[in-house]
Amino acid sequence: MADAYRPLPHHPLNQPVIVMTPPEGHSAAVSEQSPAITAMTDLSHIRPLMIDPFASMNDANEKMIAYAVRMLFVAPSGQEMIGIITAADILSEKPVQYMREVNCAPGEVLVRDIMTPVAGLEVLRLDDVERARIGDIIETLRHSGKQHALVVQLGADGRETVCGILSTSQISRLMNARVEVAEVATNFAAIQSALS
């Protein structure tokens, strides 16, 4: 028989209330000099969030909000990843442009319609990340104009496996400082949309 879990008792909060903070001069857990690997979400320990390509854009947005993430892997159930969808995709001109092209309503836009397919992704190699510092990752994200970087490792069979995610939001949390990255238009449609 499995262990029975029990709720812990709640207690009223006595006033005045103080929120614990580190002493003045105390630095964050990591800095730009820290190893980059300390900021990587390791997918061997944390299950990645997936969404079906036929889910609606609204479902993807709601899932991101519910789990407080800004990116989902796109994969048909039980199959290989075919792309990613980010909050930036949903908030960009992509959905509006797609709705104009096919004459549909926002609720009809599917994840597959605005995701970035695998062929359009650039990744970092794990061995490079293991030799880098967080400052290098911040500069990499700024240079690419992306909020996320996927990290891959090469298997014995020669196939690449996504093993980690580096993100500005995770780095910001760990450093206790906001990391700003300006989104960069990376394809002709995005550049054309930015110019109009």
Rosetta constraint file for C-alpha pairs under 8 A:
AtomPair CA 13 CA 17 HARMONIC 7.74 0.50
AtomPair CA 22 CA 26 HARMONIC 6.02 0.50
AtomPair CA 28 CA 174 HARMONIC 6.89 0.50
AtomPair CA 28 CA 175 HARMONIC 5.26 0.50
AtomPair CA 28 CA 176 HARMONIC 6.02 0.50
AtomPair CA 29 CA 174 HARMONIC 6.14 0.50
AtomPair CA 29 CA 175 HARMONIC 6.39 0.50
AtomPair CA 30 CA 34 HARMONIC 5.69 0.50
AtomPair CA 30 CA 38 HARMONIC 7.98 0.50
AtomPair CA 30 CA 174 HARMONIC 5.99 0.50
AtomPair CA 30 CA 175 HARMONIC 5.33 0.50
AtomPair CA 31 CA 134 HARMONIC 7.02 0.50
AtomPair CA 31 CA 135 HARMONIC 7.85 0.50
AtomPair CA 31 CA 175 HARMONIC 5.79 0.50
AtomPair CA 32 CA 133 HARMONIC 6.49 0.50
AtomPair CA 32 CA 134 HARMONIC 4.73 0.50
AtomPair CA 32 CA 135 HARMONIC 4.21 0.50
AtomPair CA 32 CA 136 HARMONIC 7.80 0.50
AtomPair CA 33 CA 133 HARMONIC 5.57 0.50
AtomPair CA 33 CA 134 HARMONIC 6.16 0.50
AtomPair CA 33 CA 135 HARMONIC 6.27 0.50
AtomPair CA 34 CA 38 HARMONIC 7.32 0.50
AtomPair CA 34 CA 133 HARMONIC 5.45 0.50
AtomPair CA 34 CA 134 HARMONIC 5.73 0.50
AtomPair CA 34 CA 135 HARMONIC 7.94 0.50
AtomPair CA 35 CA 39 HARMONIC 7.82 0.50
AtomPair CA 35 CA 130 HARMONIC 7.27 0.50
AtomPair CA 35 CA 131 HARMONIC 7.49 0.50
AtomPair CA 35 CA 132 HARMONIC 6.13 0.50
AtomPair CA 35 CA 133 HARMONIC 4.35 0.50
AtomPair CA 35 CA 134 HARMONIC 5.88 0.50
AtomPair CA 36 CA 40 HARMONIC 6.87 0.50
AtomPair CA 36 CA 129 HARMONIC 6.03 0.50
AtomPair CA 36 CA 130 HARMONIC 6.63 0.50
AtomPair CA 36 CA 131 HARMONIC 7.68 0.50
AtomPair CA 36 CA 132 HARMONIC 5.41 0.50
AtomPair CA 36 CA 133 HARMONIC 4.35 0.50
AtomPair CA 36 CA 134 HARMONIC 4.27 0.50
AtomPair CA 36 CA 135 HARMONIC 7.79 0.50
AtomPair CA 36 CA 136 HARMONIC 7.64 0.50
AtomPair CA 36 CA 137 HARMONIC 6.70 0.50
AtomPair CA 37 CA 129 HARMONIC 6.25 0.50
AtomPair CA 37 CA 130 HARMONIC 5.71 0.50
AtomPair CA 37 CA 132 HARMONIC 7.77 0.50
AtomPair CA 37 CA 133 HARMONIC 7.80 0.50
AtomPair CA 37 CA 134 HARMONIC 7.91 0.50
AtomPair CA 39 CA 134 HARMONIC 7.14 0.50
AtomPair CA 39 CA 166 HARMONIC 6.59 0.50
AtomPair CA 39 CA 170 HARMONIC 6.72 0.50
AtomPair CA 39 CA 171 HARMONIC 5.89 0.50
AtomPair CA 39 CA 174 HARMONIC 7.28 0.50
AtomPair CA 40 CA 164 HARMONIC 6.03 0.50
AtomPair CA 40 CA 165 HARMONIC 5.60 0.50
AtomPair CA 40 CA 166 HARMONIC 4.93 0.50
AtomPair CA 40 CA 167 HARMONIC 7.79 0.50
AtomPair CA 41 CA 46 HARMONIC 7.28 0.50
AtomPair CA 41 CA 164 HARMONIC 5.29 0.50
AtomPair CA 41 CA 165 HARMONIC 5.08 0.50
AtomPair CA 41 CA 166 HARMONIC 6.38 0.50
AtomPair CA 42 CA 46 HARMONIC 6.23 0.50
AtomPair CA 42 CA 163 HARMONIC 6.25 0.50
AtomPair CA 42 CA 164 HARMONIC 4.72 0.50
AtomPair CA 42 CA 165 HARMONIC 6.97 0.50
AtomPair CA 43 CA 47 HARMONIC 5.92 0.50
AtomPair CA 43 CA 48 HARMONIC 6.38 0.50
AtomPair CA 43 CA 162 HARMONIC 7.85 0.50
AtomPair CA 43 CA 163 HARMONIC 5.18 0.50
AtomPair CA 43 CA 164 HARMONIC 5.22 0.50
AtomPair CA 43 CA 165 HARMONIC 7.71 0.50
AtomPair CA 44 CA 163 HARMONIC 6.71 0.50
AtomPair CA 48 CA 72 HARMONIC 7.74 0.50
AtomPair CA 48 CA 73 HARMONIC 7.30 0.50
AtomPair CA 49 CA 72 HARMONIC 5.53 0.50
AtomPair CA 49 CA 73 HARMONIC 6.23 0.50
AtomPair CA 50 CA 72 HARMONIC 5.45 0.50
AtomPair CA 50 CA 73 HARMONIC 4.64 0.50
AtomPair CA 50 CA 74 HARMONIC 5.64 0.50
AtomPair CA 50 CA 75 HARMONIC 6.41 0.50
AtomPair CA 51 CA 55 HARMONIC 6.92 0.50
AtomPair CA 51 CA 60 HARMONIC 6.99 0.50
AtomPair CA 51 CA 72 HARMONIC 6.48 0.50
AtomPair CA 51 CA 73 HARMONIC 6.25 0.50
AtomPair CA 51 CA 74 HARMONIC 5.03 0.50
AtomPair CA 51 CA 75 HARMONIC 6.14 0.50
AtomPair CA 51 CA 76 HARMONIC 7.49 0.50
AtomPair CA 52 CA 74 HARMONIC 5.76 0.50
AtomPair CA 52 CA 75 HARMONIC 5.39 0.50
AtomPair CA 52 CA 76 HARMONIC 4.95 0.50
AtomPair CA 52 CA 77 HARMONIC 6.68 0.50
AtomPair CA 52 CA 111 HARMONIC 7.48 0.50
AtomPair CA 53 CA 74 HARMONIC 5.84 0.50
AtomPair CA 53 CA 75 HARMONIC 6.40 0.50
AtomPair CA 53 CA 76 HARMONIC 6.34 0.50
AtomPair CA 53 CA 110 HARMONIC 6.85 0.50
AtomPair CA 53 CA 111 HARMONIC 5.02 0.50
AtomPair CA 53 CA 112 HARMONIC 4.69 0.50
AtomPair CA 54 CA 110 HARMONIC 5.67 0.50
AtomPair CA 54 CA 111 HARMONIC 6.13 0.50
AtomPair CA 54 CA 112 HARMONIC 6.41 0.50
AtomPair CA 55 CA 59 HARMONIC 6.27 0.50
AtomPair CA 55 CA 60 HARMONIC 7.07 0.50
AtomPair CA 55 CA 110 HARMONIC 5.67 0.50
AtomPair CA 55 CA 111 HARMONIC 5.79 0.50
AtomPair CA 56 CA 60 HARMONIC 6.48 0.50
AtomPair CA 56 CA 107 HARMONIC 6.73 0.50
AtomPair CA 56 CA 108 HARMONIC 6.68 0.50
AtomPair CA 56 CA 109 HARMONIC 5.85 0.50
AtomPair CA 56 CA 110 HARMONIC 4.18 0.50
AtomPair CA 56 CA 111 HARMONIC 5.63 0.50
AtomPair CA 57 CA 61 HARMONIC 6.25 0.50
AtomPair CA 57 CA 90 HARMONIC 7.03 0.50
AtomPair CA 57 CA 106 HARMONIC 7.98 0.50
AtomPair CA 57 CA 107 HARMONIC 7.25 0.50
AtomPair CA 57 CA 108 HARMONIC 7.94 0.50
AtomPair CA 57 CA 109 HARMONIC 5.65 0.50
AtomPair CA 57 CA 110 HARMONIC 5.06 0.50
AtomPair CA 57 CA 111 HARMONIC 5.09 0.50
AtomPair CA 58 CA 62 HARMONIC 6.12 0.50
AtomPair CA 58 CA 107 HARMONIC 6.69 0.50
AtomPair CA 59 CA 63 HARMONIC 6.10 0.50
AtomPair CA 60 CA 64 HARMONIC 6.23 0.50
AtomPair CA 60 CA 72 HARMONIC 7.68 0.50
AtomPair CA 60 CA 85 HARMONIC 7.92 0.50
AtomPair CA 60 CA 111 HARMONIC 7.06 0.50
AtomPair CA 61 CA 65 HARMONIC 6.27 0.50
AtomPair CA 61 CA 87 HARMONIC 6.95 0.50
AtomPair CA 61 CA 90 HARMONIC 7.24 0.50
AtomPair CA 62 CA 66 HARMONIC 6.01 0.50
AtomPair CA 63 CA 67 HARMONIC 6.15 0.50
AtomPair CA 64 CA 68 HARMONIC 5.64 0.50
AtomPair CA 64 CA 69 HARMONIC 4.95 0.50
AtomPair CA 64 CA 70 HARMONIC 5.79 0.50
AtomPair CA 64 CA 71 HARMONIC 6.88 0.50
AtomPair CA 64 CA 72 HARMONIC 7.35 0.50
AtomPair CA 64 CA 87 HARMONIC 7.58 0.50
AtomPair CA 65 CA 69 HARMONIC 6.61 0.50
AtomPair CA 65 CA 70 HARMONIC 7.93 0.50
AtomPair CA 70 CA 86 HARMONIC 5.49 0.50
AtomPair CA 70 CA 87 HARMONIC 5.05 0.50
AtomPair CA 70 CA 88 HARMONIC 7.85 0.50
AtomPair CA 71 CA 84 HARMONIC 6.88 0.50
AtomPair CA 71 CA 85 HARMONIC 5.72 0.50
AtomPair CA 71 CA 86 HARMONIC 4.23 0.50
AtomPair CA 71 CA 87 HARMONIC 6.34 0.50
AtomPair CA 71 CA 148 HARMONIC 7.94 0.50
AtomPair CA 72 CA 84 HARMONIC 5.70 0.50
AtomPair CA 72 CA 85 HARMONIC 5.45 0.50
AtomPair CA 72 CA 86 HARMONIC 6.41 0.50
AtomPair CA 73 CA 81 HARMONIC 6.62 0.50
AtomPair CA 73 CA 82 HARMONIC 7.96 0.50
AtomPair CA 73 CA 83 HARMONIC 6.23 0.50
AtomPair CA 73 CA 84 HARMONIC 4.55 0.50
AtomPair CA 73 CA 85 HARMONIC 6.59 0.50
AtomPair CA 74 CA 81 HARMONIC 5.69 0.50
AtomPair CA 74 CA 82 HARMONIC 5.77 0.50
AtomPair CA 74 CA 83 HARMONIC 5.07 0.50
AtomPair CA 74 CA 84 HARMONIC 5.11 0.50
AtomPair CA 74 CA 85 HARMONIC 6.82 0.50
AtomPair CA 74 CA 111 HARMONIC 7.84 0.50
AtomPair CA 74 CA 115 HARMONIC 7.85 0.50
AtomPair CA 75 CA 79 HARMONIC 6.09 0.50
AtomPair CA 75 CA 80 HARMONIC 5.92 0.50
AtomPair CA 75 CA 81 HARMONIC 4.43 0.50
AtomPair CA 75 CA 82 HARMONIC 5.59 0.50
AtomPair CA 75 CA 83 HARMONIC 7.20 0.50
AtomPair CA 76 CA 80 HARMONIC 7.29 0.50
AtomPair CA 76 CA 81 HARMONIC 7.49 0.50
AtomPair CA 81 CA 118 HARMONIC 7.59 0.50
AtomPair CA 82 CA 117 HARMONIC 5.81 0.50
AtomPair CA 82 CA 118 HARMONIC 5.43 0.50
AtomPair CA 83 CA 115 HARMONIC 6.37 0.50
AtomPair CA 83 CA 116 HARMONIC 5.40 0.50
AtomPair CA 83 CA 117 HARMONIC 4.03 0.50
AtomPair CA 83 CA 118 HARMONIC 4.57 0.50
AtomPair CA 83 CA 121 HARMONIC 7.82 0.50
AtomPair CA 84 CA 115 HARMONIC 5.66 0.50
AtomPair CA 84 CA 116 HARMONIC 5.44 0.50
AtomPair CA 84 CA 117 HARMONIC 6.58 0.50
AtomPair CA 84 CA 118 HARMONIC 7.50 0.50
AtomPair CA 85 CA 89 HARMONIC 6.34 0.50
AtomPair CA 85 CA 90 HARMONIC 7.81 0.50
AtomPair CA 85 CA 111 HARMONIC 7.04 0.50
AtomPair CA 85 CA 114 HARMONIC 7.34 0.50
AtomPair CA 85 CA 115 HARMONIC 4.61 0.50
AtomPair CA 85 CA 116 HARMONIC 6.20 0.50
AtomPair CA 86 CA 90 HARMONIC 6.65 0.50
AtomPair CA 86 CA 115 HARMONIC 7.60 0.50
AtomPair CA 87 CA 91 HARMONIC 6.15 0.50
AtomPair CA 88 CA 92 HARMONIC 5.75 0.50
AtomPair CA 89 CA 93 HARMONIC 7.82 0.50
AtomPair CA 89 CA 94 HARMONIC 6.44 0.50
AtomPair CA 89 CA 95 HARMONIC 7.79 0.50
AtomPair CA 89 CA 114 HARMONIC 6.61 0.50
AtomPair CA 89 CA 115 HARMONIC 6.94 0.50
AtomPair CA 90 CA 94 HARMONIC 7.16 0.50
AtomPair CA 90 CA 95 HARMONIC 6.57 0.50
AtomPair CA 90 CA 114 HARMONIC 7.54 0.50
AtomPair CA 91 CA 95 HARMONIC 7.92 0.50
AtomPair CA 93 CA 97 HARMONIC 5.92 0.50
AtomPair CA 93 CA 190 HARMONIC 7.62 0.50
AtomPair CA 93 CA 193 HARMONIC 6.82 0.50
AtomPair CA 94 CA 98 HARMONIC 6.08 0.50
AtomPair CA 94 CA 114 HARMONIC 6.05 0.50
AtomPair CA 94 CA 190 HARMONIC 7.74 0.50
AtomPair CA 95 CA 99 HARMONIC 6.07 0.50
AtomPair CA 95 CA 106 HARMONIC 7.48 0.50
AtomPair CA 95 CA 109 HARMONIC 6.92 0.50
AtomPair CA 95 CA 113 HARMONIC 7.91 0.50
AtomPair CA 95 CA 114 HARMONIC 6.38 0.50
AtomPair CA 96 CA 100 HARMONIC 6.23 0.50
AtomPair CA 97 CA 101 HARMONIC 6.26 0.50
AtomPair CA 98 CA 102 HARMONIC 6.26 0.50
AtomPair CA 98 CA 103 HARMONIC 7.94 0.50
AtomPair CA 98 CA 109 HARMONIC 7.74 0.50
AtomPair CA 98 CA 113 HARMONIC 7.26 0.50
AtomPair CA 98 CA 114 HARMONIC 7.66 0.50
AtomPair CA 99 CA 103 HARMONIC 5.16 0.50
AtomPair CA 99 CA 104 HARMONIC 4.97 0.50
AtomPair CA 99 CA 105 HARMONIC 6.44 0.50
AtomPair CA 99 CA 106 HARMONIC 7.02 0.50
AtomPair CA 99 CA 109 HARMONIC 7.25 0.50
AtomPair CA 100 CA 104 HARMONIC 7.21 0.50
AtomPair CA 104 CA 108 HARMONIC 6.20 0.50
AtomPair CA 104 CA 109 HARMONIC 7.41 0.50
AtomPair CA 105 CA 109 HARMONIC 7.11 0.50
AtomPair CA 109 CA 113 HARMONIC 6.44 0.50
AtomPair CA 109 CA 114 HARMONIC 7.88 0.50
AtomPair CA 110 CA 114 HARMONIC 7.18 0.50
AtomPair CA 111 CA 115 HARMONIC 5.74 0.50
AtomPair CA 116 CA 120 HARMONIC 6.06 0.50
AtomPair CA 116 CA 121 HARMONIC 6.96 0.50
AtomPair CA 117 CA 121 HARMONIC 6.81 0.50
AtomPair CA 122 CA 149 HARMONIC 7.89 0.50
AtomPair CA 122 CA 150 HARMONIC 7.70 0.50
AtomPair CA 123 CA 149 HARMONIC 6.24 0.50
AtomPair CA 123 CA 150 HARMONIC 5.11 0.50
AtomPair CA 123 CA 151 HARMONIC 5.74 0.50
AtomPair CA 123 CA 152 HARMONIC 6.72 0.50
AtomPair CA 124 CA 128 HARMONIC 7.15 0.50
AtomPair CA 124 CA 129 HARMONIC 7.13 0.50
AtomPair CA 124 CA 149 HARMONIC 6.82 0.50
AtomPair CA 124 CA 150 HARMONIC 6.16 0.50
AtomPair CA 124 CA 151 HARMONIC 4.74 0.50
AtomPair CA 124 CA 152 HARMONIC 6.24 0.50
AtomPair CA 125 CA 129 HARMONIC 6.45 0.50
AtomPair CA 125 CA 151 HARMONIC 5.54 0.50
AtomPair CA 125 CA 152 HARMONIC 5.09 0.50
AtomPair CA 125 CA 153 HARMONIC 6.02 0.50
AtomPair CA 126 CA 130 HARMONIC 6.09 0.50
AtomPair CA 126 CA 151 HARMONIC 5.76 0.50
AtomPair CA 126 CA 152 HARMONIC 5.64 0.50
AtomPair CA 126 CA 153 HARMONIC 5.38 0.50
AtomPair CA 126 CA 163 HARMONIC 7.95 0.50
AtomPair CA 127 CA 131 HARMONIC 6.62 0.50
AtomPair CA 127 CA 153 HARMONIC 7.64 0.50
AtomPair CA 128 CA 132 HARMONIC 6.31 0.50
AtomPair CA 129 CA 133 HARMONIC 7.73 0.50
AtomPair CA 129 CA 151 HARMONIC 7.84 0.50
AtomPair CA 132 CA 136 HARMONIC 6.08 0.50
AtomPair CA 132 CA 137 HARMONIC 7.37 0.50
AtomPair CA 133 CA 137 HARMONIC 6.73 0.50
AtomPair CA 134 CA 138 HARMONIC 6.25 0.50
AtomPair CA 134 CA 171 HARMONIC 7.87 0.50
AtomPair CA 135 CA 139 HARMONIC 6.21 0.50
AtomPair CA 136 CA 140 HARMONIC 6.09 0.50
AtomPair CA 137 CA 141 HARMONIC 6.12 0.50
AtomPair CA 137 CA 166 HARMONIC 7.84 0.50
AtomPair CA 138 CA 142 HARMONIC 6.15 0.50
AtomPair CA 138 CA 168 HARMONIC 7.43 0.50
AtomPair CA 138 CA 179 HARMONIC 7.51 0.50
AtomPair CA 139 CA 143 HARMONIC 5.99 0.50
AtomPair CA 140 CA 144 HARMONIC 6.19 0.50
AtomPair CA 141 CA 145 HARMONIC 5.82 0.50
AtomPair CA 141 CA 146 HARMONIC 5.42 0.50
AtomPair CA 141 CA 147 HARMONIC 6.44 0.50
AtomPair CA 141 CA 148 HARMONIC 7.04 0.50
AtomPair CA 141 CA 149 HARMONIC 7.16 0.50
AtomPair CA 141 CA 168 HARMONIC 7.77 0.50
AtomPair CA 141 CA 181 HARMONIC 6.79 0.50
AtomPair CA 142 CA 146 HARMONIC 6.82 0.50
AtomPair CA 142 CA 180 HARMONIC 7.78 0.50
AtomPair CA 142 CA 181 HARMONIC 5.08 0.50
AtomPair CA 142 CA 182 HARMONIC 6.85 0.50
AtomPair CA 144 CA 184 HARMONIC 7.00 0.50
AtomPair CA 145 CA 181 HARMONIC 5.97 0.50
AtomPair CA 145 CA 182 HARMONIC 5.43 0.50
AtomPair CA 145 CA 183 HARMONIC 4.44 0.50
AtomPair CA 145 CA 184 HARMONIC 4.55 0.50
AtomPair CA 145 CA 185 HARMONIC 7.95 0.50
AtomPair CA 146 CA 181 HARMONIC 6.78 0.50
AtomPair CA 146 CA 182 HARMONIC 7.43 0.50
AtomPair CA 146 CA 183 HARMONIC 5.73 0.50
AtomPair CA 146 CA 184 HARMONIC 7.10 0.50
AtomPair CA 147 CA 167 HARMONIC 5.64 0.50
AtomPair CA 147 CA 168 HARMONIC 5.47 0.50
AtomPair CA 147 CA 169 HARMONIC 7.76 0.50
AtomPair CA 147 CA 181 HARMONIC 6.57 0.50
AtomPair CA 147 CA 183 HARMONIC 7.59 0.50
AtomPair CA 148 CA 165 HARMONIC 6.81 0.50
AtomPair CA 148 CA 166 HARMONIC 5.62 0.50
AtomPair CA 148 CA 167 HARMONIC 4.37 0.50
AtomPair CA 148 CA 168 HARMONIC 6.65 0.50
AtomPair CA 149 CA 165 HARMONIC 5.81 0.50
AtomPair CA 149 CA 166 HARMONIC 5.12 0.50
AtomPair CA 149 CA 167 HARMONIC 6.41 0.50
AtomPair CA 150 CA 162 HARMONIC 6.61 0.50
AtomPair CA 150 CA 163 HARMONIC 7.82 0.50
AtomPair CA 150 CA 164 HARMONIC 6.01 0.50
AtomPair CA 150 CA 165 HARMONIC 4.74 0.50
AtomPair CA 150 CA 166 HARMONIC 6.44 0.50
AtomPair CA 151 CA 162 HARMONIC 5.70 0.50
AtomPair CA 151 CA 163 HARMONIC 5.81 0.50
AtomPair CA 151 CA 164 HARMONIC 4.83 0.50
AtomPair CA 151 CA 165 HARMONIC 5.79 0.50
AtomPair CA 151 CA 166 HARMONIC 7.40 0.50
AtomPair CA 152 CA 160 HARMONIC 5.94 0.50
AtomPair CA 152 CA 161 HARMONIC 5.24 0.50
AtomPair CA 152 CA 162 HARMONIC 4.29 0.50
AtomPair CA 152 CA 163 HARMONIC 5.31 0.50
AtomPair CA 152 CA 164 HARMONIC 6.81 0.50
AtomPair CA 153 CA 160 HARMONIC 5.56 0.50
AtomPair CA 153 CA 161 HARMONIC 5.48 0.50
AtomPair CA 153 CA 162 HARMONIC 6.61 0.50
AtomPair CA 153 CA 163 HARMONIC 6.41 0.50
AtomPair CA 154 CA 158 HARMONIC 5.90 0.50
AtomPair CA 154 CA 159 HARMONIC 5.77 0.50
AtomPair CA 154 CA 160 HARMONIC 4.60 0.50
AtomPair CA 154 CA 161 HARMONIC 6.48 0.50
AtomPair CA 155 CA 159 HARMONIC 5.39 0.50
AtomPair CA 155 CA 160 HARMONIC 6.11 0.50
AtomPair CA 155 CA 161 HARMONIC 7.08 0.50
AtomPair CA 166 CA 170 HARMONIC 7.29 0.50
AtomPair CA 166 CA 171 HARMONIC 7.72 0.50
AtomPair CA 167 CA 171 HARMONIC 6.28 0.50
AtomPair CA 168 CA 172 HARMONIC 5.90 0.50
AtomPair CA 168 CA 179 HARMONIC 5.85 0.50
AtomPair CA 168 CA 180 HARMONIC 7.44 0.50
AtomPair CA 168 CA 181 HARMONIC 7.62 0.50
AtomPair CA 169 CA 173 HARMONIC 6.24 0.50
AtomPair CA 169 CA 178 HARMONIC 7.88 0.50
AtomPair CA 169 CA 179 HARMONIC 7.43 0.50
AtomPair CA 170 CA 174 HARMONIC 6.25 0.50
AtomPair CA 171 CA 175 HARMONIC 6.01 0.50
AtomPair CA 171 CA 179 HARMONIC 7.21 0.50
AtomPair CA 172 CA 176 HARMONIC 5.61 0.50
AtomPair CA 172 CA 177 HARMONIC 5.09 0.50
AtomPair CA 172 CA 178 HARMONIC 4.88 0.50
AtomPair CA 172 CA 179 HARMONIC 5.46 0.50
AtomPair CA 173 CA 177 HARMONIC 6.92 0.50
AtomPair CA 173 CA 178 HARMONIC 7.78 0.50
AtomPair CA 185 CA 190 HARMONIC 5.18 0.50
AtomPair CA 185 CA 191 HARMONIC 5.35 0.50
AtomPair CA 185 CA 194 HARMONIC 7.55 0.50
AtomPair CA 186 CA 190 HARMONIC 6.56 0.50
AtomPair CA 186 CA 191 HARMONIC 7.07 0.50
AtomPair CA 187 CA 191 HARMONIC 6.21 0.50
AtomPair CA 188 CA 192 HARMONIC 5.96 0.50
AtomPair CA 189 CA 193 HARMONIC 6.02 0.50
AtomPair CA 190 CA 194 HARMONIC 6.11 0.50
AtomPair CA 191 CA 195 HARMONIC 6.26 0.50
AtomPair CA 192 CA 196 HARMONIC 6.33 0.50
